[in-house]
Amino acid sequence: MNTSSHADSLPVLAKPKIRSGRPSPWKKRGLITVAALGTIALLVVLATNLIVLLDSDGTVWNDPADAKHAEVAIVPGAMVNQDGTMSMMLADRVNQAAALYRDGKVEKILVSGDHGQWTYDEPTTMRKALVAQGIPANVIYEDHAGFNTNATMQRARDIFGVSDATVVTQGFHMKRSLFLAQAAGLDANGLTSDLHGYGGQGIKSDVREVLSRTKAVFDLLRGAPVTGGEPVPITGPARASWGPEAPSGTPPAGSPSD
């Protein structure tokens, strides 16, 4: 007589494995590595920002009337809108540069910005705005390869032969501008151009500037390439720096001839 029960014939199920809440050794090592790299990156950003903030000499004024005399006002570029008008930040820089000239604080104005293609032209847009304010065209020089602040300062020295300058830009940008100007061998001071509140764009610029300072230090350390060219002395005719007129059909941001 078979005395085994039905239960004895059922397959024995394995007990489910209960996973430990602890991360695997590989995952733990990965988390430690990520944390270490993040800490190093944060320290690098902090250190490079301190270098720029503490190693940028020069006097900074808020009022053009307070500025001391300099040979040249250097105006770094900023965004030109698609309709050909200047962004508020760029317009404020241009307005302060015009005020410097009218107050007899500078003899020449060097407008430097991005003109890497016909459809976008910061320096010519700035020159036209200055002329519209009554600044003589023959004192306005254009740098068409000022693609970043380092290039603007290096080229001011190497291409235009500037030695003594007042840099005109917003406060968030001033420390880096003076740091790079002095690294290029310029005797530079600054005039701020914070004539308006810039809303969200101002917040973005403040945040981006933290990383831009880090980039500035590394650009100097590695000798970042800067576009060269034939000398255009700031003591020579300004027209020689302007370049050819934009072709017919160039959109407004390319600053076509009127």
Backbone torsions as a table, in degrees:
resi	resn	phi	psi	omega
1	MET	NA	129.5	179.6
2	ASN	-82.1	114.8	-176.9
3	THR	-98.4	-0.3	-178.7
4	SER	-70.6	142.8	-179.1
5	SER	-84.6	164.9	177.5
6	HIS	-61.8	-32.5	-178.7
7	ALA	-64.8	-30.7	-178.1
8	ASP	-68.7	-23.4	-178.0
9	SER	-86.7	-8.1	-179.5
10	LEU	-76.5	144.8	178.7
11	PRO	-66.8	146.6	179.0
12	VAL	-84.1	122.3	-179.9
13	LEU	-86.7	136.7	178.6
14	ALA	-72.2	146.0	178.1
15	LYS	-69.6	135.4	-180.0
16	PRO	-63.3	140.3	177.8
17	LYS	-77.9	133.3	178.0
18	ILE	-97.6	114.7	-179.1
19	ARG	-70.0	139.5	177.7
20	SER	-73.1	146.2	177.7
21	GLY	-74.7	-8.2	-179.3
22	ARG	-78.3	141.2	176.9
23	PRO	-69.2	154.2	177.8
24	SER	-66.4	157.9	179.3
25	PRO	-55.9	-38.9	-179.8
26	TRP	-67.0	-41.6	179.0
27	LYS	-65.5	-38.2	179.6
28	LYS	-64.2	-43.5	178.6
29	ARG	-63.3	-38.7	178.8
30	GLY	-62.6	-41.9	179.0
31	LEU	-64.6	-40.3	179.1
32	ILE	-64.6	-41.5	179.9
33	THR	-63.4	-45.3	179.2
34	VAL	-61.6	-43.7	179.8
35	ALA	-63.1	-40.7	-179.6
36	ALA	-65.8	-44.6	179.1
37	LEU	-63.6	-40.5	178.0
38	GLY	-62.2	-40.7	178.9
39	THR	-64.7	-43.2	178.9
40	ILE	-62.1	-45.0	179.9
41	ALA	-60.8	-42.2	179.3
42	LEU	-62.8	-40.8	179.6
43	LEU	-66.9	-37.8	178.3
44	VAL	-64.3	-45.2	178.7
45	VAL	-61.7	-43.2	179.6
46	LEU	-63.6	-46.0	-177.6
47	ALA	-64.5	-44.6	-178.7
48	THR	-68.4	-34.8	175.6
49	ASN	-64.9	-40.1	178.1
50	LEU	-64.2	-38.3	177.9
51	ILE	-59.5	-47.5	-178.7
52	VAL	-66.1	-45.0	-175.3
53	LEU	-68.7	-34.5	-175.3
54	LEU	-94.1	-19.1	-174.2
55	ASP	-107.5	15.1	177.6
56	SER	-103.1	99.2	180.0
57	ASP	-80.6	177.3	178.1
58	GLY	111.0	152.1	178.4
59	THR	-90.4	141.5	178.5
60	VAL	-119.6	126.9	178.3
61	TRP	-111.2	155.2	174.8
62	ASN	-103.5	-22.3	-176.9
63	ASP	-116.1	126.2	179.2
64	PRO	-55.0	-31.7	-178.7
65	ALA	-64.5	-23.4	-178.6
66	ASP	-86.9	-14.8	-174.6
67	ALA	-68.9	146.3	174.0
68	LYS	-85.0	163.1	-175.8
69	HIS	-68.0	140.7	174.6
70	ALA	-139.6	159.5	179.4
71	GLU	-64.9	-44.0	-170.0
72	VAL	-138.8	142.6	165.8
73	ALA	-96.1	124.6	176.3
74	ILE	-100.7	123.8	-178.8
75	VAL	-114.6	102.1	177.3
76	PRO	-67.4	148.8	-177.4
77	GLY	-74.1	163.9	173.3
78	ALA	-153.5	-176.8	-168.3
79	MET	-63.7	137.0	168.1
80	VAL	-106.0	130.2	-178.5
81	ASN	-70.4	161.6	-177.9
82	GLN	-60.3	-27.9	-179.5
83	ASP	-84.1	5.7	177.3
84	GLY	90.4	-5.8	177.0
85	THR	-81.7	155.1	178.7
86	MET	-80.1	144.4	170.5
87	SER	-61.9	162.3	-177.3
88	MET	-60.6	-39.7	179.5
89	MET	-62.7	-44.6	-179.5
90	LEU	-67.0	-41.8	178.9
91	ALA	-60.4	-39.6	179.4
92	ASP	-66.7	-36.6	176.4
93	ARG	-63.7	-44.6	-179.8
94	VAL	-63.8	-42.3	-179.6
95	ASN	-62.9	-40.3	179.1
96	GLN	-69.2	-37.2	177.2
97	ALA	-64.1	-40.5	177.3
98	ALA	-62.5	-40.6	178.9
99	ALA	-64.3	-39.3	176.8
100	LEU	-58.5	-45.3	-179.0
101	TYR	-66.2	-45.6	-179.1
102	ARG	-62.3	-31.7	178.7
103	ASP	-82.1	2.2	178.8
104	GLY	73.5	23.5	-176.8
105	LYS	-89.6	-18.3	176.3
106	VAL	-139.2	156.1	179.0
107	GLU	-98.2	-30.2	-177.3
108	LYS	-134.9	160.6	175.8
109	ILE	-127.9	126.6	176.6
110	LEU	-109.5	111.4	177.9
111	VAL	-98.0	124.4	-171.4
112	SER	-128.0	129.0	-179.0
113	GLY	-169.5	-168.4	-175.4
114	ASP	-82.9	121.3	170.2
115	HIS	-141.9	54.3	-177.5
116	GLY	-78.5	-9.8	178.1
117	GLN	-150.7	158.6	-177.3
118	TRP	-61.4	-31.1	-172.6
119	THR	-78.8	-1.2	-179.0
120	TYR	-147.9	119.8	-171.6
121	ASP	-142.8	97.4	178.5
122	GLU	-74.1	-48.4	-174.0
123	PRO	-64.0	-41.4	180.0
124	THR	-67.1	-37.1	176.4
125	THR	-59.8	-42.4	178.9
126	MET	-66.5	-43.3	179.4
127	ARG	-59.3	-46.4	-179.3
128	LYS	-61.9	-36.5	179.0
129	ALA	-67.4	-38.6	178.2
130	LEU	-66.5	-43.7	178.4
131	VAL	-61.7	-38.3	178.3
132	ALA	-63.2	-22.7	177.7
133	GLN	-91.5	4.9	177.0
134	GLY	94.5	7.6	177.7
135	ILE	-78.2	130.3	-178.4
136	PRO	-60.4	133.7	-178.0
137	ALA	-61.9	-27.8	-175.0
138	ASN	-78.2	4.3	174.2
139	VAL	-114.3	5.7	-176.2
140	ILE	-108.5	119.0	-179.0
141	TYR	-108.8	144.2	-178.1
142	GLU	-114.1	131.5	170.0
143	ASP	-110.3	111.3	-174.8
144	HIS	-88.7	1.9	-179.1
145	ALA	-124.6	30.5	175.4
146	GLY	-86.1	66.3	-171.8
147	PHE	-73.3	-16.6	174.2
148	ASN	-155.3	174.6	-174.0
149	THR	-64.8	-38.6	178.6
150	ASN	-62.2	-44.4	178.4
151	ALA	-62.4	-41.2	179.0
152	THR	-57.3	-46.3	-176.5
153	MET	-74.1	-41.8	178.9
154	GLN	-62.8	-43.1	-178.5
155	ARG	-72.2	-32.0	175.5
156	ALA	-57.3	-39.3	179.9
157	ARG	-79.1	-50.1	-169.9
158	ASP	-81.8	-37.3	-176.9
159	ILE	-92.3	-43.2	-174.4
160	PHE	-98.1	-10.6	177.2
161	GLY	70.9	25.3	178.5
162	VAL	-73.2	140.1	176.3
163	SER	-124.4	-27.6	-173.1
164	ASP	-130.2	118.1	-171.6
165	ALA	-145.4	155.1	166.5
166	THR	-112.7	120.0	-179.3
167	VAL	-87.9	130.0	-177.4
168	VAL	-111.8	111.3	-179.8
169	THR	-162.8	176.7	179.8
170	GLN	-72.6	159.8	-177.5
171	GLY	-59.1	-39.1	-177.8
172	PHE	-63.0	-26.7	-174.1
173	HIS	-97.0	-10.5	-167.8
174	MET	-68.8	-45.6	-176.7
175	LYS	-59.6	-44.6	-180.0
176	ARG	-66.9	-39.2	179.2
177	SER	-61.3	-45.9	-179.9
178	LEU	-69.0	-37.8	177.3
179	PHE	-58.6	-46.8	-178.9
180	LEU	-74.0	-33.8	176.9
181	ALA	-62.7	-45.9	-179.7
182	GLN	-68.9	-34.1	175.4
183	ALA	-64.2	-29.2	178.5
184	ALA	-81.2	-5.8	179.0
185	GLY	95.1	16.3	178.8
186	LEU	-91.0	143.7	168.3
187	ASP	-87.8	98.8	-168.1
188	ALA	-125.0	139.6	168.2
189	ASN	-122.1	-178.4	-174.8
190	GLY	-137.9	150.4	171.6
191	LEU	-123.4	120.0	-179.7
192	THR	-73.6	155.2	-178.2
193	SER	-130.2	37.6	178.5
194	ASP	-83.8	74.6	-176.7
195	LEU	-88.4	-11.3	179.6
196	HIS	-139.5	167.5	164.7
197	GLY	-86.3	141.0	-172.7
198	TYR	-108.7	10.7	173.3
199	GLY	56.1	-137.0	-178.4
200	GLY	-61.5	-35.1	179.2
201	GLN	-64.2	-36.0	177.8
202	GLY	-65.5	-40.4	177.9
203	ILE	-64.1	-45.2	178.2
204	LYS	-59.2	-41.6	-178.7
205	SER	-65.3	-40.4	178.3
206	ASP	-61.4	-44.1	-179.2
207	VAL	-68.0	-45.5	-178.6
208	ARG	-64.2	-31.2	-177.9
209	GLU	-61.7	-30.8	178.9
210	VAL	-58.5	-47.1	178.8
211	LEU	-74.9	-29.5	178.6
212	SER	-65.8	-35.2	176.4
213	ARG	-64.5	-41.1	177.4
214	THR	-61.6	-45.4	178.4
215	LYS	-60.4	-39.3	-179.1
216	ALA	-60.0	-43.0	179.9
217	VAL	-64.6	-45.4	-179.1
218	PHE	-69.4	-31.8	175.6
219	ASP	-61.5	-40.4	178.6
220	LEU	-70.4	-40.6	-178.5
221	LEU	-63.7	-38.9	-176.5
222	ARG	-95.4	-1.5	-178.5
223	GLY	64.2	55.1	-177.7
224	ALA	-53.5	135.2	-177.7
225	PRO	-65.4	142.4	177.1
226	VAL	-126.1	137.6	179.9
227	THR	-59.0	129.2	179.2
228	GLY	-93.1	-154.6	-179.3
229	GLY	150.0	175.0	177.2
230	GLU	-70.9	145.0	178.4
231	PRO	-59.7	140.0	173.7
232	VAL	-128.6	83.1	-171.6
233	PRO	-58.5	137.9	178.2
234	ILE	-65.8	-14.8	178.0
235	THR	-87.8	-7.8	-179.6
236	GLY	-94.1	-170.2	-179.1
237	PRO	-68.2	133.6	-178.4
238	ALA	-64.6	-33.5	-176.5
239	ARG	-58.5	-27.6	-179.1
240	ALA	-64.8	-19.1	-177.9
241	SER	-94.1	-7.0	-170.2
242	TRP	-78.0	-32.8	-178.0
243	GLY	82.0	176.8	-176.7
244	PRO	-74.3	161.3	176.2
245	GLU	-69.3	150.8	178.1
246	ALA	-64.6	145.5	179.7
247	PRO	-63.1	158.7	176.3
248	SER	-58.9	136.5	179.4
249	GLY	90.3	1.4	177.9
250	THR	-64.2	133.6	-179.4
251	PRO	-65.8	163.7	-174.8
252	PRO	-54.1	-38.1	-178.6
253	ALA	-65.5	-16.5	176.3
254	GLY	-87.1	6.2	177.4
255	SER	52.4	61.2	178.6
256	PRO	-68.4	160.2	178.8
257	SER	-64.9	148.9	-179.7
258	ASP	-72.0	NA	NA
